[in-house]
């Protein structure tokens, strides 16, 4: 029997609301919150799952 590799990509997403002077400041603030783990996406933030076939291979 052949073996196959299938790539699975799951997407998590969440809208984060912040107060800021402008869009760039808001973007930077949210990016910092994610980097410092103030915002952590979990299974509750699941949005989508995709499957992609990879080349088949034999072992």
mmCIF file of the N, C-alpha and C atoms, coordinates in Angstrom:
data_MODEL
# 
_entry.id   MODEL 
# 
loop_
_atom_site.group_PDB 
_atom_site.id 
_atom_site.type_symbol 
_atom_site.label_atom_id 
_atom_site.label_alt_id 
_atom_site.label_comp_id 
_atom_site.label_asym_id 
_atom_site.label_entity_id 
_atom_site.label_seq_id 
_atom_site.pdbx_PDB_ins_code 
_atom_site.Cartn_x 
_atom_site.Cartn_y 
_atom_site.Cartn_z 
_atom_site.occupancy 
_atom_site.B_iso_or_equiv 
_atom_site.pdbx_formal_charge 
_atom_site.auth_seq_id 
_atom_site.auth_comp_id 
_atom_site.auth_asym_id 
_atom_site.auth_atom_id 
_atom_site.pdbx_PDB_model_num 
ATOM 1   N N  . UNK A 1 1  ? 0.841   -1.177 0.000  1.00 0.00 ? 1  UNK A N  1 
ATOM 2   C CA . UNK A 1 1  ? 0.000   0.000  0.000  1.00 0.00 ? 1  UNK A CA 1 
ATOM 3   C C  . UNK A 1 1  ? 0.891   1.248  0.000  1.00 0.00 ? 1  UNK A C  1 
ATOM 4   N N  . UNK A 1 2  ? 0.521   2.245  -0.774 1.00 0.00 ? 2  UNK A N  1 
ATOM 5   C CA . UNK A 1 2  ? 1.293   3.484  -0.843 1.00 0.00 ? 2  UNK A CA 1 
ATOM 6   C C  . UNK A 1 2  ? 1.008   4.384  0.351  1.00 0.00 ? 2  UNK A C  1 
ATOM 7   N N  . UNK A 1 3  ? 1.967   5.248  0.644  1.00 0.00 ? 3  UNK A N  1 
ATOM 8   C CA . UNK A 1 3  ? 1.789   6.264  1.677  1.00 0.00 ? 3  UNK A CA 1 
ATOM 9   C C  . UNK A 1 3  ? 1.647   7.614  0.996  1.00 0.00 ? 3  UNK A C  1 
ATOM 10  N N  . UNK A 1 4  ? 0.823   8.447  1.576  1.00 0.00 ? 4  UNK A N  1 
ATOM 11  C CA . UNK A 1 4  ? 0.588   9.779  1.024  1.00 0.00 ? 4  UNK A CA 1 
ATOM 12  C C  . UNK A 1 4  ? 0.751   10.821 2.125  1.00 0.00 ? 4  UNK A C  1 
ATOM 13  N N  . UNK A 1 5  ? 1.115   12.012 1.705  1.00 0.00 ? 5  UNK A N  1 
ATOM 14  C CA . UNK A 1 5  ? 1.237   13.125 2.646  1.00 0.00 ? 5  UNK A CA 1 
ATOM 15  C C  . UNK A 1 5  ? 0.178   14.159 2.289  1.00 0.00 ? 5  UNK A C  1 
ATOM 16  N N  . UNK A 1 6  ? -0.582  14.556 3.299  1.00 0.00 ? 6  UNK A N  1 
ATOM 17  C CA . UNK A 1 6  ? -1.624  15.554 3.129  1.00 0.00 ? 6  UNK A CA 1 
ATOM 18  C C  . UNK A 1 6  ? -1.326  16.699 4.098  1.00 0.00 ? 6  UNK A C  1 
ATOM 19  N N  . UNK A 1 7  ? -1.200  17.890 3.560  1.00 0.00 ? 7  UNK A N  1 
ATOM 20  C CA . UNK A 1 7  ? -0.967  19.061 4.411  1.00 0.00 ? 7  UNK A CA 1 
ATOM 21  C C  . UNK A 1 7  ? -2.311  19.565 4.923  1.00 0.00 ? 7  UNK A C  1 
ATOM 22  N N  . UNK A 1 8  ? -2.399  19.808 6.243  1.00 0.00 ? 8  UNK A N  1 
ATOM 23  C CA . UNK A 1 8  ? -3.599  20.340 6.873  1.00 0.00 ? 8  UNK A CA 1 
ATOM 24  C C  . UNK A 1 8  ? -3.261  21.733 7.400  1.00 0.00 ? 8  UNK A C  1 
ATOM 25  N N  . UNK A 1 9  ? -4.058  22.723 6.996  1.00 0.00 ? 9  UNK A N  1 
ATOM 26  C CA . UNK A 1 9  ? -3.861  24.089 7.473  1.00 0.00 ? 9  UNK A CA 1 
ATOM 27  C C  . UNK A 1 9  ? -5.131  24.524 8.181  1.00 0.00 ? 9  UNK A C  1 
ATOM 28  N N  . UNK A 1 10 ? -5.004  24.905 9.441  1.00 0.00 ? 10 UNK A N  1 
ATOM 29  C CA . UNK A 1 10 ? -6.141  25.416 10.191 1.00 0.00 ? 10 UNK A CA 1 
ATOM 30  C C  . UNK A 1 10 ? -5.931  26.912 10.439 1.00 0.00 ? 10 UNK A C  1 
ATOM 31  N N  . UNK A 1 11 ? -7.010  27.659 10.282 1.00 0.00 ? 11 UNK A N  1 
ATOM 32  C CA . UNK A 1 11 ? -6.951  29.100 10.469 1.00 0.00 ? 11 UNK A CA 1 
ATOM 33  C C  . UNK A 1 11 ? -7.734  29.472 11.720 1.00 0.00 ? 11 UNK A C  1 
ATOM 34  N N  . UNK A 1 12 ? -7.087  30.256 12.575 1.00 0.00 ? 12 UNK A N  1 
ATOM 35  C CA . UNK A 1 12 ? -7.740  30.820 13.755 1.00 0.00 ? 12 UNK A CA 1 
ATOM 36  C C  . UNK A 1 12 ? -7.830  32.322 13.539 1.00 0.00 ? 12 UNK A C  1 
ATOM 37  N N  . UNK A 1 13 ? -8.921  32.936 13.982 1.00 0.00 ? 13 UNK A N  1 
ATOM 38  C CA . UNK A 1 13 ? -9.003  34.392 13.852 1.00 0.00 ? 13 UNK A CA 1 
ATOM 39  C C  . UNK A 1 13 ? -9.870  34.969 14.963 1.00 0.00 ? 13 UNK A C  1 
ATOM 40  N N  . UNK A 1 14 ? -9.589  36.226 15.290 1.00 0.00 ? 14 UNK A N  1 
ATOM 41  C CA . UNK A 1 14 ? -10.347 36.952 16.308 1.00 0.00 ? 14 UNK A CA 1 
ATOM 42  C C  . UNK A 1 14 ? -10.240 38.435 15.999 1.00 0.00 ? 14 UNK A C  1 
ATOM 43  N N  . UNK A 1 15 ? -11.301 39.148 16.210 1.00 0.00 ? 15 UNK A N  1 
ATOM 44  C CA . UNK A 1 15 ? -11.269 40.600 16.079 1.00 0.00 ? 15 UNK A CA 1 
ATOM 45  C C  . UNK A 1 15 ? -10.913 41.167 17.450 1.00 0.00 ? 15 UNK A C  1 
ATOM 46  N N  . UNK A 1 16 ? -9.875  41.996 17.488 1.00 0.00 ? 16 UNK A N  1 
ATOM 47  C CA . UNK A 1 16 ? -9.423  42.623 18.728 1.00 0.00 ? 16 UNK A CA 1 
ATOM 48  C C  . UNK A 1 16 ? -9.691  44.119 18.606 1.00 0.00 ? 16 UNK A C  1 
ATOM 49  N N  . UNK A 1 17 ? -10.407 44.664 19.562 1.00 0.00 ? 17 UNK A N  1 
ATOM 50  C CA . UNK A 1 17 ? -10.739 46.088 19.543 1.00 0.00 ? 17 UNK A CA 1 
ATOM 51  C C  . UNK A 1 17 ? -9.842  46.833 20.518 1.00 0.00 ? 17 UNK A C  1 
ATOM 52  N N  . UNK A 1 18 ? -9.196  47.889 20.033 1.00 0.00 ? 18 UNK A N  1 
ATOM 53  C CA . UNK A 1 18 ? -8.327  48.721 20.870 1.00 0.00 ? 18 UNK A CA 1 
ATOM 54  C C  . UNK A 1 18 ? -8.606  50.187 20.576 1.00 0.00 ? 18 UNK A C  1 
ATOM 55  N N  . UNK A 1 19 ? -8.220  51.044 21.510 1.00 0.00 ? 19 UNK A N  1 
ATOM 56  C CA . UNK A 1 19 ? -8.282  52.484 21.281 1.00 0.00 ? 19 UNK A CA 1 
ATOM 57  C C  . UNK A 1 19 ? -6.899  52.953 20.872 1.00 0.00 ? 19 UNK A C  1 
ATOM 58  N N  . UNK A 1 20 ? -6.853  53.813 19.845 1.00 0.00 ? 20 UNK A N  1 
ATOM 59  C CA . UNK A 1 20 ? -5.570  54.316 19.357 1.00 0.00 ? 20 UNK A CA 1 
ATOM 60  C C  . UNK A 1 20 ? -5.803  55.602 18.575 1.00 0.00 ? 20 UNK A C  1 
ATOM 61  N N  . UNK A 1 21 ? -4.719  56.331 18.333 1.00 0.00 ? 21 UNK A N  1 
ATOM 62  C CA . UNK A 1 21 ? -4.786  57.594 17.599 1.00 0.00 ? 21 UNK A CA 1 
ATOM 63  C C  . UNK A 1 21 ? -5.112  57.390 16.117 1.00 0.00 ? 21 UNK A C  1 
ATOM 64  N N  . UNK A 1 22 ? -4.607  56.293 15.526 1.00 0.00 ? 22 UNK A N  1 
ATOM 65  C CA . UNK A 1 22 ? -4.835  56.030 14.113 1.00 0.00 ? 22 UNK A CA 1 
ATOM 66  C C  . UNK A 1 22 ? -4.705  54.531 13.852 1.00 0.00 ? 22 UNK A C  1 
ATOM 67  N N  . UNK A 1 23 ? -4.953  54.151 12.591 1.00 0.00 ? 23 UNK A N  1 
ATOM 68  C CA . UNK A 1 23 ? -4.924  52.735 12.237 1.00 0.00 ? 23 UNK A CA 1 
ATOM 69  C C  . UNK A 1 23 ? -3.566  52.100 12.531 1.00 0.00 ? 23 UNK A C  1 
ATOM 70  N N  . UNK A 1 24 ? -2.472  52.758 12.175 1.00 0.00 ? 24 UNK A N  1 
ATOM 71  C CA . UNK A 1 24 ? -1.138  52.183 12.377 1.00 0.00 ? 24 UNK A CA 1 
ATOM 72  C C  . UNK A 1 24 ? -0.856  51.954 13.855 1.00 0.00 ? 24 UNK A C  1 
ATOM 73  N N  . UNK A 1 25 ? -1.255  52.897 14.692 1.00 0.00 ? 25 UNK A N  1 
ATOM 74  C CA . UNK A 1 25 ? -1.059  52.742 16.140 1.00 0.00 ? 25 UNK A CA 1 
ATOM 75  C C  . UNK A 1 25 ? -1.893  51.574 16.667 1.00 0.00 ? 25 UNK A C  1 
ATOM 76  N N  . UNK A 1 26 ? -3.121  51.426 16.153 1.00 0.00 ? 26 UNK A N  1 
ATOM 77  C CA . UNK A 1 26 ? -3.967  50.298 16.565 1.00 0.00 ? 26 UNK A CA 1 
ATOM 78  C C  . UNK A 1 26 ? -3.344  48.980 16.136 1.00 0.00 ? 26 UNK A C  1 
ATOM 79  N N  . UNK A 1 27 ? -2.856  48.931 14.901 1.00 0.00 ? 27 UNK A N  1 
ATOM 80  C CA . UNK A 1 27 ? -2.205  47.732 14.376 1.00 0.00 ? 27 UNK A CA 1 
ATOM 81  C C  . UNK A 1 27 ? -1.001  47.368 15.248 1.00 0.00 ? 27 UNK A C  1 
ATOM 82  N N  . UNK A 1 28 ? -0.164  48.363 15.534 1.00 0.00 ? 28 UNK A N  1 
ATOM 83  C CA . UNK A 1 28 ? 1.034   48.122 16.356 1.00 0.00 ? 28 UNK A CA 1 
ATOM 84  C C  . UNK A 1 28 ? 0.656   47.638 17.748 1.00 0.00 ? 28 UNK A C  1 
ATOM 85  N N  . UNK A 1 29 ? -0.398  48.210 18.309 1.00 0.00 ? 29 UNK A N  1 
ATOM 86  C CA . UNK A 1 29 ? -0.826  47.826 19.653 1.00 0.00 ? 29 UNK A CA 1 
ATOM 87  C C  . UNK A 1 29 ? -1.293  46.368 19.668 1.00 0.00 ? 29 UNK A C  1 
ATOM 88  N N  . UNK A 1 30 ? -2.095  45.979 18.679 1.00 0.00 ? 30 UNK A N  1 
ATOM 89  C CA . UNK A 1 30 ? -2.581  44.600 18.622 1.00 0.00 ? 30 UNK A CA 1 
ATOM 90  C C  . UNK A 1 30 ? -1.421  43.640 18.363 1.00 0.00 ? 30 UNK A C  1 
ATOM 91  N N  . UNK A 1 31 ? -0.504  44.022 17.484 1.00 0.00 ? 31 UNK A N  1 
ATOM 92  C CA . UNK A 1 31 ? 0.659   43.169 17.228 1.00 0.00 ? 31 UNK A CA 1 
ATOM 93  C C  . UNK A 1 31 ? 1.470   42.954 18.509 1.00 0.00 ? 31 UNK A C  1 
ATOM 94  N N  . UNK A 1 32 ? 1.644   43.998 19.290 1.00 0.00 ? 32 UNK A N  1 
ATOM 95  C CA . UNK A 1 32 ? 2.364   43.888 20.565 1.00 0.00 ? 32 UNK A CA 1 
ATOM 96  C C  . UNK A 1 32 ? 1.600   43.000 21.550 1.00 0.00 ? 32 UNK A C  1 
ATOM 97  N N  . UNK A 1 33 ? 0.281   43.137 21.574 1.00 0.00 ? 33 UNK A N  1 
ATOM 98  C CA . UNK A 1 33 ? -0.539  42.303 22.462 1.00 0.00 ? 33 UNK A CA 1 
ATOM 99  C C  . UNK A 1 33 ? -0.401  40.825 22.111 1.00 0.00 ? 33 UNK A C  1 
ATOM 100 N N  . UNK A 1 34 ? -0.353  40.521 20.834 1.00 0.00 ? 34 UNK A N  1 
ATOM 101 C CA . UNK A 1 34 ? -0.181  39.127 20.395 1.00 0.00 ? 34 UNK A CA 1 
ATOM 102 C C  . UNK A 1 34 ? 1.226   38.647 20.745 1.00 0.00 ? 34 UNK A C  1 
ATOM 103 N N  . UNK A 1 35 ? 2.233   39.479 20.457 1.00 0.00 ? 35 UNK A N  1 
ATOM 104 C CA . UNK A 1 35 ? 3.618   39.103 20.753 1.00 0.00 ? 35 UNK A CA 1 
ATOM 105 C C  . UNK A 1 35 ? 3.843   38.859 22.246 1.00 0.00 ? 35 UNK A C  1 
ATOM 106 N N  . UNK A 1 36 ? 3.174   39.637 23.103 1.00 0.00 ? 36 UNK A N  1 
ATOM 107 C CA . UNK A 1 36 ? 3.333   39.507 24.558 1.00 0.00 ? 36 UNK A CA 1 
ATOM 108 C C  . UNK A 1 36 ? 2.336   38.509 25.158 1.00 0.00 ? 36 UNK A C  1 
ATOM 109 N N  . UNK A 1 37 ? 1.594   37.828 24.291 1.00 0.00 ? 37 UNK A N  1 
ATOM 110 C CA . UNK A 1 37 ? 0.627   36.808 24.687 1.00 0.00 ? 37 UNK A CA 1 
ATOM 111 C C  . UNK A 1 37 ? -0.520  37.350 25.538 1.00 0.00 ? 37 UNK A C  1 
ATOM 112 N N  . UNK A 1 38 ? -0.833  38.643 25.372 1.00 0.00 ? 38 UNK A N  1 
ATOM 113 C CA . UNK A 1 38 ? -2.048  39.191 25.977 1.00 0.00 ? 38 UNK A CA 1 
ATOM 114 C C  . UNK A 1 38 ? -3.263  38.711 25.184 1.00 0.00 ? 38 UNK A C  1 
ATOM 115 N N  . UNK A 1 39 ? -3.064  38.465 23.904 1.00 0.00 ? 39 UNK A N  1 
ATOM 116 C CA . UNK A 1 39 ? -4.084  37.893 23.036 1.00 0.00 ? 39 UNK A CA 1 
ATOM 117 C C  . UNK A 1 39 ? -3.544  36.556 22.548 1.00 0.00 ? 39 UNK A C  1 
ATOM 118 N N  . UNK A 1 40 ? -4.229  35.480 22.908 1.00 0.00 ? 40 UNK A N  1 
ATOM 119 C CA . UNK A 1 40 ? -3.824  34.136 22.495 1.00 0.00 ? 40 UNK A CA 1 
ATOM 120 C C  . UNK A 1 40 ? -5.029  33.463 21.848 1.00 0.00 ? 40 UNK A C  1 
ATOM 121 N N  . UNK A 1 41 ? -4.874  33.089 20.597 1.00 0.00 ? 41 UNK A N  1 
ATOM 122 C CA . UNK A 1 41 ? -5.960  32.427 19.893 1.00 0.00 ? 41 UNK A CA 1 
ATOM 123 C C  . UNK A 1 41 ? -6.037  30.965 20.321 1.00 0.00 ? 41 UNK A C  1 
ATOM 124 N N  . UNK A 1 42 ? -7.264  30.477 20.449 1.00 0.00 ? 42 UNK A N  1 
ATOM 125 C CA . UNK A 1 42 ? -7.499  29.101 20.896 1.00 0.00 ? 42 UNK A CA 1 
ATOM 126 C C  . UNK A 1 42 ? -8.456  28.402 19.930 1.00 0.00 ? 42 UNK A C  1 
ATOM 127 N N  . UNK A 1 43 ? -8.810  27.180 20.260 1.00 0.00 ? 43 UNK A N  1 
ATOM 128 C CA . UNK A 1 43 ? -9.741  26.422 19.433 1.00 0.00 ? 43 UNK A CA 1 
ATOM 129 C C  . UNK A 1 43 ? -11.084 27.140 19.285 1.00 0.00 ? 43 UNK A C  1 
ATOM 130 N N  . UNK A 1 44 ? -11.429 27.977 20.246 1.00 0.00 ? 44 UNK A N  1 
ATOM 131 C CA . UNK A 1 44 ? -12.669 28.746 20.162 1.00 0.00 ? 44 UNK A CA 1 
ATOM 132 C C  . UNK A 1 44 ? -12.628 29.762 19.016 1.00 0.00 ? 44 UNK A C  1 
ATOM 133 N N  . UNK A 1 45 ? -11.434 30.076 18.523 1.00 0.00 ? 45 UNK A N  1 
ATOM 134 C CA . UNK A 1 45 ? -11.257 31.045 17.441 1.00 0.00 ? 45 UNK A CA 1 
ATOM 135 C C  . UNK A 1 45 ? -11.141 30.369 16.072 1.00 0.00 ? 45 UNK A C  1 
ATOM 136 N N  . UNK A 1 46 ? -11.458 29.068 16.022 1.00 0.00 ? 46 UNK A N  1 
ATOM 137 C CA . UNK A 1 46 ? -11.352 28.318 14.775 1.00 0.00 ? 46 UNK A CA 1 
ATOM 138 C C  . UNK A 1 46 ? -12.210 28.952 13.695 1.00 0.00 ? 46 UNK A C  1 
ATOM 139 N N  . UNK A 1 47 ? -11.635 29.087 12.494 1.00 0.00 ? 47 UNK A N  1 
ATOM 140 C CA . UNK A 1 47 ? -12.365 29.667 11.379 1.00 0.00 ? 47 UNK A CA 1 
ATOM 141 C C  . UNK A 1 47 ? -12.461 28.735 10.169 1.00 0.00 ? 47 UNK A C  1 
ATOM 142 N N  . UNK A 1 48 ? -11.383 28.020 9.857  1.00 0.00 ? 48 UNK A N  1 
ATOM 143 C CA . UNK A 1 48 ? -11.376 27.253 8.616  1.00 0.00 ? 48 UNK A CA 1 
ATOM 144 C C  . UNK A 1 48 ? -10.333 26.144 8.680  1.00 0.00 ? 48 UNK A C  1 
ATOM 145 N N  . UNK A 1 49 ? -10.511 25.120 7.846  1.00 0.00 ? 49 UNK A N  1 
ATOM 146 C CA . UNK A 1 49 ? -9.535  24.044 7.707  1.00 0.00 ? 49 UNK A CA 1 
ATOM 147 C C  . UNK A 1 49 ? -9.421  23.719 6.226  1.00 0.00 ? 49 UNK A C  1 
ATOM 148 N N  . UNK A 1 50 ? -8.180  23.585 5.743  1.00 0.00 ? 50 UNK A N  1 
ATOM 149 C CA . UNK A 1 50 ? -7.930  23.259 4.341  1.00 0.00 ? 50 UNK A CA 1 
ATOM 150 C C  . UNK A 1 50 ? -7.002  22.052 4.275  1.00 0.00 ? 50 UNK A C  1 
ATOM 151 N N  . UNK A 1 51 ? -7.165  21.267 3.209  1.00 0.00 ? 51 UNK A N  1 
ATOM 152 C CA . UNK A 1 51 ? -6.334  20.088 2.984  1.00 0.00 ? 51 UNK A CA 1 
ATOM 153 C C  . UNK A 1 51 ? -5.678  20.212 1.619  1.00 0.00 ? 51 UNK A C  1 
ATOM 154 N N  . UNK A 1 52 ? -4.388  19.924 1.566  1.00 0.00 ? 52 UNK A N  1 
ATOM 155 C CA . UNK A 1 52 ? -3.650  19.992 0.310  1.00 0.00 ? 52 UNK A CA 1 
ATOM 156 C C  . UNK A 1 52 ? -2.843  18.714 0.127  1.00 0.00 ? 52 UNK A C  1 
ATOM 157 N N  . UNK A 1 53 ? -3.022  18.041 -0.999 1.00 0.00 ? 53 UNK A N  1 
ATOM 158 C CA . UNK A 1 53 ? -2.221  16.841 -1.243 1.00 0.00 ? 53 UNK A CA 1 
ATOM 159 C C  . UNK A 1 53 ? -0.766  17.214 -1.519 1.00 0.00 ? 53 UNK A C  1 
ATOM 160 N N  . UNK A 1 54 ? 0.140   16.454 -0.960 1.00 0.00 ? 54 UNK A N  1 
ATOM 161 C CA . UNK A 1 54 ? 1.564   16.603 -1.229 1.00 0.00 ? 54 UNK A CA 1 
ATOM 162 C C  . UNK A 1 54 ? 1.954   15.416 -2.111 1.00 0.00 ? 54 UNK A C  1 
ATOM 163 N N  . UNK A 1 55 ? 3.166   15.393 -2.600 1.00 0.00 ? 55 UNK A N  1 
ATOM 164 C CA . UNK A 1 55 ? 3.598   14.284 -3.438 1.00 0.00 ? 55 UNK A CA 1 
ATOM 165 C C  . UNK A 1 55 ? 3.524   12.972 -2.655 1.00 0.00 ? 55 UNK A C  1 
ATOM 166 N N  . UNK A 1 56 ? 3.217   11.878 -3.312 1.00 0.00 ? 56 UNK A N  1 
ATOM 167 C CA . UNK A 1 56 ? 3.183   10.597 -2.595 1.00 0.00 ? 56 UNK A CA 1 
ATOM 168 C C  . UNK A 1 56 ? 4.637   10.106 -2.456 1.00 0.00 ? 56 UNK A C  1 
ATOM 169 N N  . UNK A 1 57 ? 4.875   9.290  -1.494 1.00 0.00 ? 57 UNK A N  1 
ATOM 170 C CA . UNK A 1 57 ? 6.213   8.775  -1.274 1.00 0.00 ? 57 UNK A CA 1 
ATOM 171 C C  . UNK A 1 57 ? 6.129   7.366  -0.713 1.00 0.00 ? 57 UNK A C  1 
ATOM 172 N N  . UNK A 1 58 ? 7.184   6.616  -0.910 1.00 0.00 ? 58 UNK A N  1 
ATOM 173 C CA . UNK A 1 58 ? 7.289   5.248  -0.408 1.00 0.00 ? 58 UNK A CA 1 
ATOM 174 C C  . UNK A 1 58 ? 8.351   5.226  0.687  1.00 0.00 ? 58 UNK A C  1 
ATOM 175 N N  . UNK A 1 59 ? 8.115   4.438  1.700  1.00 0.00 ? 59 UNK A N  1 
ATOM 176 C CA . UNK A 1 59 ? 9.132   4.255  2.751  1.00 0.00 ? 59 UNK A CA 1 
ATOM 177 C C  . UNK A 1 59 ? 9.596   2.822  2.760  1.00 0.00 ? 59 UNK A C  1 
# 
